[in-house]
C-alpha cells in the first residue's frame, strides 16, 4: 500500500517539477527524508535554506580502486543501490540506468554510482563481472562495494534512499530500494525517480539537462 501511495506521490511531484521546468523555474531541492520539495528561484539563497548534502565515504570500485565523494566534486551524479544476485527489480534498474548513462556517454560532467547492498557478496571482481555481463563500458559509471554499515548509512542518511521509512533503520535491516537519486554539483539532492520504470528515465534525463544549465 505504501509503495502504491508513494509511486502516486512521486509521479505527481515529477509532473509538477516538469511543469515548473517548462515555466523556467529550477528543479526543487530535497533537504529531508520526507522528500518535500523546496523551490528556490534565487540560487544565492541555497546555502541559507538547504543544509543537507551527501556525506563523505570511502569504498572500492569494480577495479579495486578507492573511491570517495571527491569523485563527483563539482559534478552531477545519479546514485542507486543494487545487488548483483537480485532477480527482481535490479536487472531493470541496471538496464534503465544504462539508458541514461549511454545518453550522457560523451559528457564527463555526469557520474553514475551503483552501490552494492550485499557488499559481503559483491566483491570488486563480482562487480566487474556484472559490468561485463551487462555490457557497461562507461568510465563514469562506478559499481561500488565496501563496509555494509557505511553503505547502508550512506544510503539512508545521505541519499534518503528509502525515503523517511528507512531513515531511522540501521544495517541490521536489509536495504532494498528502486530509487534513483539525482544530486547536483553542490552535492545536494534534486530528484528521486523509480529506477524500475523506463518512463521515468526520460524525466531523469531532462532533469540532468536542467541541472547542467544552473550556475
Buried (B, 14 or more C-beta within 10 A) or exposed (E): EEEEEBBEEBBEBBEEBBEBBEEEBBBBBBBEBEBEBEEBEEEEEBEEEBEBBBEEBEBBBBEEEEBEBEBBEEBBBBBBBBBBEBEEBBBBBBBBBBBBBEBBBEBEBBBBBBBBBBBEEBBBEBBBBBBEEBEBEBEBBBBBBBBBEBBBBBBBBBBBBBBEEBBEBEBEEEBBBBBBBBBBBBBBBBBBBBBBBEEBBBBBBBBBBBBBEBE
